[in-house]
Amino acid sequence: MQDYIRKRVLDISNYIMDTKATVRQAAAVFGVSKSTVHKDMTERLPMINKKLAQKIREILEFNKAERHLRGGEATRKKYQEMVE
């Protein structure tokens, strides 16, 4: 693995640990695609640091389980703003 990829993987994983960010939020902050963040966290990070990878996996699973709530809230806000 090239050094810049290893650094990106660790930077993104530290960001997600600190902020509990979603894949989409992390991708926006680091200027990469959601696919890149997902691949970094699920395939590359376990090769670098297994313990950190497990913690990140738990955060991503929590975000995935909660995403339907976020989507519903965004839709509610959208239509509420249209009425006002």
C-alpha positions as CSV (number, residue, x, y, z in Angstrom):
1,M,0.0,0.0,0.0
2,Q,1.3,3.4,-0.9
3,D,2.1,5.9,1.8
4,Y,-0.4,8.5,0.8
5,I,-3.2,5.9,0.8
6,R,-2.1,4.6,4.3
7,K,-2.1,8.2,5.6
8,R,-5.6,8.9,4.1
9,V,-7.0,5.7,5.6
10,L,-5.6,6.6,9.1
11,D,-6.8,10.3,8.7
12,I,-10.3,9.3,7.7
13,S,-10.5,6.6,10.5
14,N,-9.4,9.1,13.1
15,Y,-11.9,11.7,11.8
16,I,-14.7,9.1,12.0
17,M,-13.7,8.1,15.5
18,D,-13.6,11.7,16.7
19,T,-16.9,12.8,15.1
20,K,-18.9,9.6,14.6
21,A,-19.3,10.9,11.0
22,T,-21.1,9.0,8.3
23,V,-19.3,7.8,5.1
24,R,-20.9,10.6,3.2
25,Q,-19.7,13.3,5.7
26,A,-16.2,11.9,5.8
27,A,-16.0,11.8,1.9
28,A,-17.1,15.4,1.8
29,V,-14.4,16.5,4.3
30,F,-11.6,14.6,2.6
31,G,-12.6,15.3,-1.0
32,V,-12.9,11.6,-2.0
33,S,-15.9,9.5,-3.1
34,K,-18.1,7.5,-0.7
35,S,-16.8,4.4,-2.4
36,T,-13.2,5.3,-1.6
37,V,-14.1,5.9,2.1
38,H,-16.0,2.7,2.3
39,K,-13.2,0.7,0.7
40,D,-10.6,2.4,2.9
41,M,-12.6,1.6,6.1
42,T,-13.6,-2.0,5.3
43,E,-10.7,-3.4,3.3
44,R,-7.6,-1.3,3.9
45,L,-7.9,-0.3,7.5
46,P,-8.1,-3.9,8.8
47,M,-4.7,-4.5,7.1
48,I,-3.2,-1.5,9.0
49,N,-4.9,-1.7,12.4
50,K,-7.4,-4.5,13.3
51,K,-8.6,-2.9,16.6
52,L,-9.3,0.5,15.1
53,A,-11.0,-1.2,12.2
54,Q,-13.4,-3.0,14.6
55,K,-14.3,0.3,16.3
56,I,-14.9,2.0,12.9
57,R,-17.0,-0.9,11.8
58,E,-19.2,-0.4,14.9
59,I,-19.6,3.3,14.1
60,L,-20.5,2.6,10.5
61,E,-23.0,-0.1,11.5
62,F,-24.7,2.3,13.9
63,N,-24.9,5.0,11.2
64,K,-26.3,2.5,8.7
65,A,-28.9,1.3,11.2
66,E,-29.9,4.9,11.9
67,R,-29.9,6.3,8.3
68,H,-33.6,5.7,7.7
69,L,-34.3,8.1,10.6
70,R,-32.0,10.8,9.1
71,G,-33.7,10.5,5.8
72,G,-37.2,10.8,7.3
73,E,-36.1,13.9,9.2
74,A,-34.6,15.5,6.1
75,T,-37.9,14.8,4.2
76,R,-40.0,16.2,7.0
77,K,-37.9,19.4,7.0
78,K,-38.1,19.8,3.3
79,Y,-41.8,19.7,3.2
80,Q,-42.2,21.8,6.3
81,E,-40.1,24.6,4.6
82,M,-42.3,24.3,1.5
83,V,-45.5,25.0,3.5
84,E,-44.0,28.1,5.3
